[in-house]
Amino acid sequence: MSDNRAKIQKLAKILKNDPEDSFAKFALALELLKNNQVEKPLKLFESIYRHDPNYLGVYYHLGKLYQSLNRYEDALTCFREGVVIAKNQNEQRTLSELKDALNELDIEKNDD
């Protein structure tokens, strides 16, 4: 069994016991993305986004996933909301990453 598969099973078990565990949802989504899965990570990230809006890490990853799906308006909204949360939480590194993602998305949209 691959290391990734073992992590996925472990995280799924944690979520089964505590369906609202944002960290487990987030970690599971990242592991599933490593396997080129999209739908399940999207649902997990969107669940965190809706139910735990202060979970800062979700904004970058959900935005990037939207971007990869050509859902540019959703990505813009996600990145912009993340910038506000990062400022409120005084998380400078994440703030910088989100601003970079916004700039990259703006360039990508204008290239289309």
DSSP file (Angstrom, degrees, kcal/mol; ACC not computed):
  #  RESIDUE AA STRUCTURE BP1 BP2  ACC     N-H-->O    O-->H-N    N-H-->O    O-->H-N    TCO  KAPPA ALPHA  PHI   PSI    X-CA   Y-CA   Z-CA
    1    1 A M              0   0    0      0, 0.0     5,-0.0     0, 0.0     0, 0.0   0.000 360.0 360.0 360.0 131.5    0.0    0.0    0.0
    2    2 A S     >  -     0   0    0      1,-0.1     4,-2.1     4,-0.0     5,-0.2  -0.290 360.0-117.2 -69.2 156.5    1.4    3.4   -1.0
    3    3 A D  H  > S+     0   0    0      1,-0.2     4,-2.1     2,-0.2     5,-0.2   0.892 116.4  53.8 -58.4 -41.2    2.1    6.0    1.7
    4    4 A N  H  > S+     0   0    0      1,-0.2     4,-2.5     2,-0.2    -1,-0.2   0.907 107.1  49.9 -61.5 -44.4   -0.5    8.2    0.1
    5    5 A R  H  > S+     0   0    0      1,-0.2     4,-2.3     2,-0.2    -1,-0.2   0.885 109.5  51.3 -64.9 -39.0   -3.2    5.6    0.2
    6    6 A A  H  X S+     0   0    0     -4,-2.1     4,-2.3     2,-0.2    -1,-0.2   0.904 110.5  49.1 -64.8 -40.9   -2.5    4.9    3.8
    7    7 A K  H  X S+     0   0    0     -4,-2.1     4,-2.9     2,-0.2     5,-0.2   0.917 109.8  51.9 -63.7 -42.8   -2.8    8.6    4.6
    8    8 A I  H  X S+     0   0    0     -4,-2.5     4,-2.5     1,-0.2    -2,-0.2   0.925 111.3  46.8 -59.7 -45.3   -6.1    8.8    2.7
    9    9 A Q  H  X S+     0   0    0     -4,-2.3     4,-2.0     2,-0.2    -1,-0.2   0.905 113.1  49.0 -63.9 -41.5   -7.6    5.8    4.6
   10   10 A K  H  X S+     0   0    0     -4,-2.3     4,-2.0     2,-0.2    -2,-0.2   0.926 113.8  45.5 -64.5 -45.1   -6.4    7.3    7.9
   11   11 A L  H  X S+     0   0    0     -4,-2.9     4,-2.4     1,-0.2    -2,-0.2   0.886 110.5  53.6 -67.2 -38.6   -7.9   10.7    7.2
   12   12 A A  H  X S+     0   0    0     -4,-2.5     4,-2.0    -5,-0.2    -1,-0.2   0.888 108.4  50.9 -62.0 -38.5  -11.1    9.2    5.9
   13   13 A K  H  X S+     0   0    0     -4,-2.0     4,-1.8     2,-0.2    -2,-0.2   0.906 108.5  51.1 -65.9 -41.6  -11.5    7.3    9.2
   14   14 A I  H  X S+     0   0    0     -4,-2.0     4,-2.0     1,-0.2    -2,-0.2   0.924 111.6  48.4 -60.1 -43.8  -10.9   10.5   11.1
   15   15 A L  H  < S+     0   0    0     -4,-2.4    -1,-0.2     1,-0.2    -2,-0.2   0.836 105.6  57.2 -67.3 -32.9  -13.6   12.2    9.1
   16   16 A K  H  < S+     0   0    0     -4,-2.0    -1,-0.2     1,-0.2    -2,-0.2   0.902 113.2  40.8 -63.2 -39.0  -16.0    9.3    9.6
   17   17 A N  H  < S+     0   0    0     -4,-1.8    -2,-0.2     1,-0.3    -1,-0.2   0.796 134.8  20.0 -78.0 -29.4  -15.7    9.8   13.4
   18   18 A D    ><  -     0   0    0     -4,-2.0     3,-2.1    -5,-0.2    -1,-0.3  -0.681  66.4-177.7-142.7  83.3  -15.7   13.7   13.1
   19   19 A P  T 3  S+     0   0    0      0, 0.0    -4,-0.1     0, 0.0    -3,-0.1   0.641  82.8  56.2 -60.6 -15.7  -17.3   14.9    9.9
   20   20 A E  T 3   +     0   0    0     -5,-0.0     2,-1.1     4,-0.0     3,-0.1   0.305  69.9 126.1-100.1   9.5  -16.7   18.5   10.7
   21   21 A D    <>  -     0   0    0     -3,-2.1     4,-2.3     1,-0.2     5,-0.2  -0.553  40.0-170.4 -72.2  99.6  -12.9   18.2   11.3
   22   22 A S  H  > S+     0   0    0     -2,-1.1     4,-2.8     1,-0.2     5,-0.2   0.876  82.3  53.8 -62.2 -39.4  -11.6   20.9    8.9
   23   23 A F  H  > S+     0   0    0      1,-0.2     4,-2.9     2,-0.2     5,-0.2   0.932 110.3  46.4 -62.5 -44.4   -8.0   19.9    9.3
   24   24 A A  H  > S+     0   0    0      2,-0.2     4,-2.5     1,-0.2    -2,-0.2   0.902 113.5  49.3 -65.4 -40.3   -8.8   16.3    8.3
   25   25 A K  H  X S+     0   0    0     -4,-2.3     4,-2.6     2,-0.2    -2,-0.2   0.937 113.5  47.1 -60.3 -46.1  -10.9   17.5    5.4
   26   26 A F  H  X S+     0   0    0     -4,-2.8     4,-2.1     2,-0.2    -2,-0.2   0.935 114.3  45.5 -62.4 -48.9   -8.1   19.8    4.2
   27   27 A A  H  X S+     0   0    0     -4,-2.9     4,-2.1     1,-0.2    -1,-0.2   0.893 113.1  50.7 -64.2 -40.1   -5.4   17.1    4.5
   28   28 A L  H  X S+     0   0    0     -4,-2.5     4,-2.7    -5,-0.2     5,-0.2   0.921 108.7  52.0 -63.8 -43.7   -7.6   14.5    2.8
   29   29 A A  H  X S+     0   0    0     -4,-2.6     4,-2.2     1,-0.2    -2,-0.2   0.915 109.7  49.4 -58.7 -43.4   -8.3   16.9   -0.1
   30   30 A L  H  X S+     0   0    0     -4,-2.1     4,-1.3     2,-0.2    -1,-0.2   0.897 111.5  48.9 -64.0 -40.1   -4.6   17.6   -0.5
   31   31 A E  H  X S+     0   0    0     -4,-2.1     4,-0.6     1,-0.2     3,-0.2   0.913 110.9  50.0 -65.8 -41.7   -3.8   13.8   -0.6
   32   32 A L  H ><>S+     0   0    0     -4,-2.7     5,-2.1     1,-0.2     3,-1.0   0.870 105.1  57.7 -65.2 -36.1   -6.6   13.2   -3.1
   33   33 A L  H ><5S+     0   0    0     -4,-2.2     3,-2.0     1,-0.3    -1,-0.2   0.855  97.3  62.1 -61.2 -33.9   -5.2   16.0   -5.3
   34   34 A K  H 3<5S+     0   0    0     -4,-1.3    -1,-0.3     1,-0.3    -2,-0.2   0.775 102.4  51.8 -61.9 -24.7   -1.9   14.1   -5.4
   35   35 A N  T <<5S-     0   0    0     -3,-1.0    -1,-0.3    -4,-0.6    -2,-0.2   0.176 122.6-109.2 -95.6  15.9   -3.8   11.3   -7.1
   36   36 A N  T < 5 +     0   0    0     -3,-2.0     2,-0.3     1,-0.2    -3,-0.2   0.740  69.9 147.6  61.5  25.5   -5.2   13.7   -9.7
   37   37 A Q      < +     0   0    0     -5,-2.1    -1,-0.2     1,-0.1    -2,-0.1  -0.684  18.1 170.5 -85.0 146.7   -8.7   13.5   -8.2
   38   38 A V     >  +     0   0    0     -2,-0.3     4,-2.4    -3,-0.1     5,-0.2   0.698  62.6  57.7-123.1 -46.3  -10.7   16.7   -8.5
   39   39 A E  H  > S+     0   0    0      1,-0.2     4,-2.3     2,-0.2     5,-0.2   0.925 108.4  44.8 -62.6 -48.4  -14.3   16.2   -7.5
   40   40 A K  H  > S+     0   0    0      2,-0.2     4,-2.5     1,-0.2    -1,-0.2   0.941 115.0  47.4 -64.4 -47.1  -13.7   14.9   -4.0
   41   41 A P  H  > S+     0   0    0      0, 0.0     4,-3.1     0, 0.0     5,-0.3   0.906 110.8  53.6 -59.8 -38.3  -11.1   17.6   -3.1
   42   42 A L  H  X S+     0   0    0     -4,-2.4     4,-2.6     1,-0.2    -2,-0.2   0.933 110.3  46.1 -60.2 -46.0  -13.4   20.2   -4.5
   43   43 A K  H  X S+     0   0    0     -4,-2.3     4,-1.9     2,-0.2    -1,-0.2   0.903 114.3  48.5 -64.0 -41.1  -16.3   19.1   -2.3
   44   44 A L  H  X S+     0   0    0     -4,-2.5     4,-2.1     2,-0.2    -2,-0.2   0.942 113.6  45.6 -65.2 -48.0  -14.0   18.9    0.8
   45   45 A F  H  X S+     0   0    0     -4,-3.1     4,-2.7     1,-0.2    -2,-0.2   0.917 113.3  50.4 -61.5 -43.1  -12.5   22.4    0.2
   46   46 A E  H  X S+     0   0    0     -4,-2.6     4,-2.2    -5,-0.3    -1,-0.2   0.850 107.7  54.2 -65.3 -33.2  -16.0   23.9   -0.5
   47   47 A S  H  X S+     0   0    0     -4,-1.9     4,-2.7     2,-0.2     5,-0.3   0.924 111.0  44.7 -65.0 -44.4  -17.3   22.3    2.7
   48   48 A I  H  X S+     0   0    0     -4,-2.1     4,-3.0     1,-0.2     7,-0.2   0.942 111.6  54.1 -62.4 -46.6  -14.5   23.9    4.7
   49   49 A Y  H  < S+     0   0    0     -4,-2.7    -2,-0.2     1,-0.2    -1,-0.2   0.881 116.3  37.9 -54.9 -43.1  -15.1   27.2    2.9
   50   50 A R  H  < S+     0   0    0     -4,-2.2    -1,-0.2    -5,-0.2    -2,-0.2   0.901 127.3  31.7 -76.1 -42.9  -18.8   27.2    3.8
   51   51 A H  H  < S+     0   0    0     -4,-2.7    -2,-0.2     1,-0.2    -3,-0.2   0.628 128.9  30.4 -98.4 -15.4  -18.6   25.8    7.3
   52   52 A D    ><  +     0   0    0     -4,-3.0     3,-2.6    -5,-0.3    -1,-0.2  -0.482  63.9 169.4-141.6  65.9  -15.3   27.1    8.7
   53   53 A P  T 3  S+     0   0    0      0, 0.0     6,-0.1     0, 0.0    -1,-0.1   0.642  75.1  61.1 -62.0 -15.5  -14.6   30.4    6.9
   54   54 A N  T 3  S+     0   0    0      1,-0.1     2,-1.7     4,-0.0     3,-0.1   0.440  70.6 108.7 -89.3   2.0  -11.7   31.3    9.2
   55   55 A Y    X   -     0   0    0     -3,-2.6     3,-1.5    -7,-0.2     4,-0.4  -0.620  55.2-170.1 -77.6  90.2   -9.7   28.2    8.1
   56   56 A L  T >> S+     0   0    0     -2,-1.7     3,-1.4     1,-0.3     4,-0.6   0.794  70.4  65.8 -59.4 -38.4   -7.3   30.3    6.1
   57   57 A G  H 3> S+     0   0    0      1,-0.3     4,-1.3     2,-0.2    -1,-0.3   0.745  90.6  66.6 -59.2 -24.7   -5.4   27.6    4.2
   58   58 A V  H <> S+     0   0    0     -3,-1.5     4,-2.9     1,-0.2     5,-0.4   0.810  88.4  66.1 -69.7 -28.7   -8.5   26.6    2.2
   59   59 A Y  H <> S+     0   0    0     -3,-1.4     4,-1.8    -4,-0.4    -1,-0.2   0.905 104.0  42.4 -64.6 -43.0   -8.7   29.9    0.3
   60   60 A Y  H  X S+     0   0    0     -4,-0.6     4,-2.5    -3,-0.2    -1,-0.2   0.958 119.4  42.7 -66.4 -50.2   -5.4   29.4   -1.6
   61   61 A H  H  X S+     0   0    0     -4,-1.3     4,-2.1     2,-0.2    -2,-0.2   0.889 116.1  46.6 -69.1 -40.2   -6.0   25.8   -2.4
   62   62 A L  H  X S+     0   0    0     -4,-2.9     4,-2.8     2,-0.2    -1,-0.2   0.919 113.1  51.1 -66.6 -41.9   -9.7   26.1   -3.3
   63   63 A G  H  X S+     0   0    0     -4,-1.8     4,-2.5    -5,-0.4    -2,-0.2   0.915 110.4  48.3 -59.9 -43.8   -8.9   29.2   -5.5
   64   64 A K  H  X S+     0   0    0     -4,-2.5     4,-2.3     2,-0.2    -1,-0.2   0.875 111.1  51.0 -65.5 -37.0   -6.1   27.3   -7.3
   65   65 A L  H  X S+     0   0    0     -4,-2.1     4,-1.2     2,-0.2    -2,-0.2   0.928 110.6  48.3 -66.5 -44.2   -8.5   24.4   -7.9
   66   66 A Y  H ><>S+     0   0    0     -4,-2.8     5,-3.0     1,-0.2     3,-0.5   0.923 110.7  52.7 -57.4 -43.6  -11.1   26.7   -9.3
   67   67 A Q  H ><5S+     0   0    0     -4,-2.5     3,-1.8     1,-0.2    -2,-0.2   0.913 106.2  51.9 -59.9 -43.5   -8.4   28.2  -11.5
   68   68 A S  H 3<5S+     0   0    0     -4,-2.3    -1,-0.2     1,-0.3    -2,-0.2   0.749 109.5  51.1 -66.0 -22.6   -7.4   24.8  -12.8
   69   69 A L  T <<5S-     0   0    0     -4,-1.2    -1,-0.3    -3,-0.5    -2,-0.2   0.272 118.1-113.9 -94.9   9.2  -11.1   24.2  -13.7
   70   70 A N  T < 5S+     0   0    0     -3,-1.8     2,-1.1     1,-0.2    -3,-0.2   0.767  73.8 138.5  61.0  27.7  -11.3   27.6  -15.5
   71   71 A R     >< +     0   0    0     -5,-3.0     4,-2.3     1,-0.2    -1,-0.2  -0.589  20.9 163.8 -96.6  69.1  -13.7   28.9  -12.9
   72   72 A Y  H  >  +     0   0    0     -2,-1.1     4,-2.9     1,-0.2    -1,-0.2   0.852  66.6  51.4 -63.7 -40.0  -12.0   32.2  -12.8
   73   73 A E  H  > S+     0   0    0      2,-0.2     4,-2.5     1,-0.2    -1,-0.2   0.914 111.9  48.0 -65.8 -40.6  -14.7   34.2  -11.1
   74   74 A D  H  > S+     0   0    0      2,-0.2     4,-2.5     1,-0.2    -2,-0.2   0.908 112.3  50.0 -63.5 -40.8  -14.9   31.7   -8.3
   75   75 A A  H  X S+     0   0    0     -4,-2.3     4,-2.9     2,-0.2     5,-0.3   0.931 110.3  49.5 -63.0 -46.0  -11.1   31.7   -8.0
   76   76 A L  H  X S+     0   0    0     -4,-2.9     4,-2.8     1,-0.2     5,-0.2   0.932 112.2  48.0 -58.4 -46.9  -11.0   35.5   -7.8
   77   77 A T  H  X S+     0   0    0     -4,-2.5     4,-2.6     1,-0.2     5,-0.2   0.925 113.0  48.5 -59.6 -45.6  -13.7   35.6   -5.1
   78   78 A C  H  X S+     0   0    0     -4,-2.5     4,-2.3     2,-0.2    -2,-0.2   0.936 113.6  45.3 -62.6 -49.0  -11.9   32.9   -3.1
   79   79 A F  H  X S+     0   0    0     -4,-2.9     4,-2.1     2,-0.2    -1,-0.2   0.920 114.0  49.7 -62.0 -43.8   -8.5   34.6   -3.3
   80   80 A R  H  X S+     0   0    0     -4,-2.8     4,-1.6    -5,-0.3    -2,-0.2   0.917 111.7  47.1 -64.4 -43.1  -10.0   38.0   -2.5
   81   81 A E  H  X S+     0   0    0     -4,-2.6     4,-2.2    -5,-0.2    -1,-0.2   0.893 110.7  53.8 -64.1 -38.3  -11.9   36.7    0.5
   82   82 A G  H  X S+     0   0    0     -4,-2.3     4,-3.0    -5,-0.2    -2,-0.2   0.872 103.3  56.2 -63.2 -37.3   -8.7   34.9    1.6
   83   83 A V  H  X S+     0   0    0     -4,-2.1     4,-2.3     2,-0.2    -1,-0.2   0.923 108.2  48.1 -59.9 -44.1   -6.8   38.2    1.5
   84   84 A V  H  X S+     0   0    0     -4,-1.6     4,-2.5     2,-0.2    -2,-0.2   0.933 113.8  46.0 -62.4 -46.5   -9.3   39.8    3.9
   85   85 A I  H  X S+     0   0    0     -4,-2.2     4,-2.2     2,-0.2    -2,-0.2   0.915 111.5  52.0 -64.1 -42.9   -9.1   36.8    6.3
   86   86 A A  H  <>S+     0   0    0     -4,-3.0     5,-2.6     1,-0.2     4,-0.5   0.905 110.6  48.3 -61.8 -41.0   -5.3   36.7    6.1
   87   87 A K  H ><5S+     0   0    0     -4,-2.3     3,-1.0    -5,-0.2    -1,-0.2   0.934 111.6  49.9 -62.3 -45.6   -5.2   40.5    7.0
   88   88 A N  H 3<5S+     0   0    0     -4,-2.5    -2,-0.2     1,-0.3    -1,-0.2   0.837 115.5  42.8 -62.3 -33.2   -7.6   39.9    9.9
   89   89 A Q  T 3<5S-     0   0    0     -4,-2.2    -1,-0.3    -5,-0.2    -2,-0.2   0.431 108.5-125.9 -92.1   0.0   -5.5   37.1   11.2
   90   90 A N  T < 5 +     0   0    0     -3,-1.0     2,-1.0    -4,-0.5    -3,-0.2   0.887  54.1 155.8  55.0  43.0   -2.2   39.0   10.5
   91   91 A E     >< +     0   0    0     -5,-2.6     4,-2.4     1,-0.2    -1,-0.2  -0.782  15.5 177.0-101.3  88.6   -0.9   36.0    8.5
   92   92 A Q  H  > S+     0   0    0     -2,-1.0     4,-2.4     1,-0.2    -1,-0.2   0.863  74.2  52.2 -66.4 -39.1    1.7   37.8    6.3
   93   93 A R  H  > S+     0   0    0      2,-0.2     4,-2.2     1,-0.2    -1,-0.2   0.946 114.1  42.7 -63.9 -47.3    3.0   34.7    4.4
   94   94 A T  H  > S+     0   0    0      2,-0.2     4,-2.6     1,-0.2     5,-0.2   0.886 112.0  55.5 -66.1 -38.3   -0.5   33.5    3.4
   95   95 A L  H  X S+     0   0    0     -4,-2.4     4,-2.3     1,-0.2    -1,-0.2   0.924 108.9  47.5 -58.0 -45.2   -1.4   37.1    2.5
   96   96 A S  H  X S+     0   0    0     -4,-2.4     4,-2.4     2,-0.2    -2,-0.2   0.907 111.4  50.3 -63.0 -43.6    1.5   37.3    0.2
   97   97 A E  H  X S+     0   0    0     -4,-2.2     4,-2.2     1,-0.2    -2,-0.2   0.899 111.6  48.2 -62.5 -41.0    0.7   33.9   -1.4
   98   98 A L  H  X S+     0   0    0     -4,-2.6     4,-2.3     2,-0.2    -1,-0.2   0.894 111.3  49.5 -68.6 -39.8   -2.9   34.9   -2.0
   99   99 A K  H  X S+     0   0    0     -4,-2.3     4,-2.3    -5,-0.2    -2,-0.2   0.902 111.2  50.0 -65.2 -39.9   -1.9   38.3   -3.5
  100  100 A D  H  X S+     0   0    0     -4,-2.4     4,-2.6     2,-0.2    -2,-0.2   0.911 110.0  50.8 -62.2 -42.0    0.6   36.4   -5.8
  101  101 A A  H  X S+     0   0    0     -4,-2.2     4,-2.5     2,-0.2    -2,-0.2   0.894 109.0  51.4 -63.4 -40.2   -2.2   34.0   -6.8
  102  102 A L  H  X S+     0   0    0     -4,-2.3     4,-2.4     2,-0.2    -2,-0.2   0.929 111.3  47.3 -61.3 -45.8   -4.5   37.0   -7.6
  103  103 A N  H  X S+     0   0    0     -4,-2.3     4,-2.2     2,-0.2    -2,-0.2   0.914 112.6  49.2 -62.3 -43.5   -1.8   38.6   -9.8
  104  104 A E  H  X S+     0   0    0     -4,-2.6     4,-2.6     1,-0.2    -1,-0.2   0.906 111.6  49.2 -62.5 -42.5   -1.2   35.3  -11.6
  105  105 A L  H  X S+     0   0    0     -4,-2.5     4,-3.0     2,-0.2     5,-0.2   0.896 108.6  53.2 -64.7 -40.5   -4.9   34.7  -12.2
  106  106 A D  H  X S+     0   0    0     -4,-2.4     4,-1.9     2,-0.2    -1,-0.2   0.915 111.3  46.1 -60.8 -43.9   -5.2   38.2  -13.5
  107  107 A I  H  X S+     0   0    0     -4,-2.2     4,-1.1     2,-0.2    -2,-0.2   0.927 113.5  49.3 -63.7 -45.6   -2.4   37.6  -16.0
  108  108 A E  H  X S+     0   0    0     -4,-2.6     4,-0.9     1,-0.2     3,-0.5   0.908 110.2  50.6 -62.4 -43.1   -3.8   34.2  -17.0
  109  109 A K  H >< S+     0   0    0     -4,-3.0     3,-0.5     1,-0.2    -1,-0.2   0.890 109.8  50.4 -62.8 -39.0   -7.3   35.7  -17.5
  110  110 A N  H 3< S+     0   0    0     -4,-1.9    -1,-0.2     1,-0.2    -2,-0.2   0.698 104.6  58.2 -74.4 -18.6   -5.9   38.4  -19.7
  111  111 A D  H 3<        0   0    0     -4,-1.1    -1,-0.2    -3,-0.5    -2,-0.2   0.721 360.0 360.0 -79.6 -22.3   -4.0   35.9  -21.8
  112  112 A D    <<        0   0    0     -4,-0.9    -1,-0.2    -3,-0.5    -2,-0.2   0.487 360.0 360.0 -72.5 360.0   -7.3   34.1  -22.7
